[in-house]
Amino acid sequence: MLGTTKVRPFESSRLYKNITGTPDYYFTHSFRMLSRSNIGITPCLYGDEFIASYEVSNIAGVQFHPELSQTNGLNLLKNFIELF
């Protein structure tokens, strides 16, 4: 995967606080994360559905490059700094 792809944040996500709709983020690889655990996930669909980001307690991770994702990426980084 190379380029921007839309993600579907879950409603109570801290990473995506005040980021509305289905924002797009910049991906540059074909790796994907899958999990059966009860973690707060934000799915992405690119061929198959996979986890674009997750949040558990004070831990968060993303599969995309927020620093290359324009305004959506800057807002996500701001939320990460302020809320985690």
N, C-alpha and C positions, 0 to 999 in steps of 0.2 A: 504494500500500500504506500502510495506517495501522493501527498496533497492533503487538502482539507476534507474532512468527513464530519457529518453531524453526529452529535451524541444526545442521549435522552436522560438528563439528570433526574434523580428522584426528588420528590417534593421537599423533603427536609434536609437536603444536602447543604453542608456548610461551604464546600468548595465552590458551589455554583450559586451561592446566595446573591440575589439581585441580578442574576444572569438569566434572562427569560427565554422561553421557547426552546428550540433545539439548536444550540450554538454549534458552530463548527470549529474544529481544531486541526492543527497540522500534524500529520503522521508521516514518518519516513522509513518505516520498516514493515515487515510482515509478521512480526511476533504477535502473539495474542495471549491473554490471560483468561483462564477459565477457572471457576470455583464452584463448589457445591456448598461451601460454608455460608453462614448467615452474615454476610458483610454488606455494608451499604454500597451498592454498585451503580454505576452509570453505564448502561449498555451502548454499544455502537454496532451498526450493521454495515458490514463491508463483505459481501459474499455470505458469510456466516455471522451470526451475532456473537460478540465477545465483549469482555469488560474493558471499557476505555479508562475508567478510574474507579477507585474504591475509597471508602472511609470506614475506619474502625477506631472508636475512641479518639485518641490523639494522633492516629496514624493515617496518612493519606498517600495515595500514589496515583500516577497517571501514566498511560501508555503513549501519550502524544507529547509534542513539544509546545508547552505554553508560551515560551519565549519567542516562538515563531508564529504564534497564532493571533497576531494583531490585538485588537481591543479585547476580545474574549479571553485571550491568554493573559493580558495584563490584569483584567478583573479577577481572574482565577488566582493569579499569584498574589494579588492584594488580599483576597479572602484567606489564602493559605497563611500568609504572614500574620494577619490580624486574628484569625479564628482557630489556629492550631498551635 
